[in-house]
Amino acid sequence: MKVRIKTVSRMGDDRDQLEAAQRHVHHGEWEIGKTESILRYGDETGESPARVTLRMREDGEITLLREGENSVEMAFHLGEVKGGTWNSSYGSLELAIATHHMELSGDDSGGRLFLSYDTMSEGQHISSVSFEWIWKC
């Protein structure tokens, strides 16, 4: 199904001091399957265009794949630390993703996903992030 997607993101050095929200609107696709749902869209808001895919599995795991000049792959599961990678022309960085808050709701007409997480690499805290996706058919 074709959808309109609103994203709201905040990032900072720690969860108590996140910067002002960045808001964007995208157009994409929403697929509802038996064991997972997939949200796909093009992101033209950064320095280089990218294709974003969110996979939301029935078991509660969510993966985010951002494909472009800089690519990111991250996995999220509430209360767990999952792996990820960030790739750029300068090289790759292995990430650890600690998900602190997750809300997911949706039906045939749209949905909402909210994630709050910390990113770390080699034991060092990189950033705290909150990200929300709201999509409607």
N, C-alpha and C positions, 0 to 999 in steps of 0.2 A: 504494500500500500504506500502511496505517496504521502509524505508528512511534512509539516512545517515544524522546525525544531528551534527552541530557544535555549541557549546555554548561558549560564551565569557561573563565573569562576572567580575565586579569590585565592591569593597566594601570599605567603609571608614566611618569616623566619621561625615563627612558632604559632600554634593554634590560637593563642590569645591575642595576637596582633597581626591579623590578616589585612592586606591592603584593600583599597576600594574595589568593589565588584566590577568585573568586565562582563558586558552583556552583548550577545551576538544572536543573529537569526540565520538559520540555514534551511535548506530544503533537502530532503533525503527520502529514504525508504525504510519501512517498518515491516519486518517479517515475524510472524508468530508461528512457532513450531511446537511440537509435542514436548520436547525437553529443553528447548532454549528459544529465546527471541533475539532478533538481530536488528540493530539500528545502524544505518549507514548514511553518511553525508559527506559532502565536500566542504572543506574548511578553507576559506580564502582570507581569513582574518590575520594570519601570522605573516612572517617575512616571506614564506614560500607556501604555495597551495599544497594541500594535503587531503588525503582520503581517510576518513575516520570510520572505524567499525567497532561497535560495542556489542559484545555477546553476553547475554544475561541467561545463565543456566538455571535450571530448576533446583539444583542443589545449593544455590546461593552464590556461586562463584561468578564473577564478572570479569571479562577481559576487555581491554581497550587496545586497539591497534591503530596507530596513526602512521600512514604511509605517505612519504614525501621526501623532500631534500633532507630533512631531519626526521627520523622515524622513531617511534616509541612503541613499546609493547609492555603492558603492565597487567597484572592480575590482582584482583581484589576479593577478599573474603573477610567478612566481619570478624574482628577479634584475632585475625591471623596475620602473619607476615608472609607475603608472597614475593616472588621474583619479578624482575622486569629488566628491560634494556633500553638504553637511549643511544641512538646511532646518528652520527653527523659526519661531515667531511673531515672532521678532526679526529674521529675515532669512536669507539664504543665505551659505554659506561654501564656496568652491571648495577642494578638497583634492587633495593629491598623496599617493599611497600607495606606499611602498617596501616590497616583500615580501622578507623575508630568509630565511624558512624556510617550506616548504609540504610537508605529507604528506597524501596522499589514498589511501584504500583502501576497498574495498567490494564487495559482491555482492548477490544477491537478498535476503539475510537482514538486511542492515544495512551500516554503514560508519563511517568515521572521517575527519574533516578537521581538520588542525591548521595554523594560520597564525600567523606571527610577522611583524609589520610596524610601520613607523613612519608616522605621519600628519604632514603638513606643510601649511602654507598660506602663500602669499606668501613662500616661502623660509624661513619660521620653523618649527622643530620644535614640534609640539603634544604628541604623546605616542608612547610605544612600547606595543604591545599584543601579547599572545598570546591566541589564542582557539582552543578545541577543541570540536568537535561530535562526539558519538558517538550513533549511532542504531541501533535494533534493531526488527525487525518483531515 
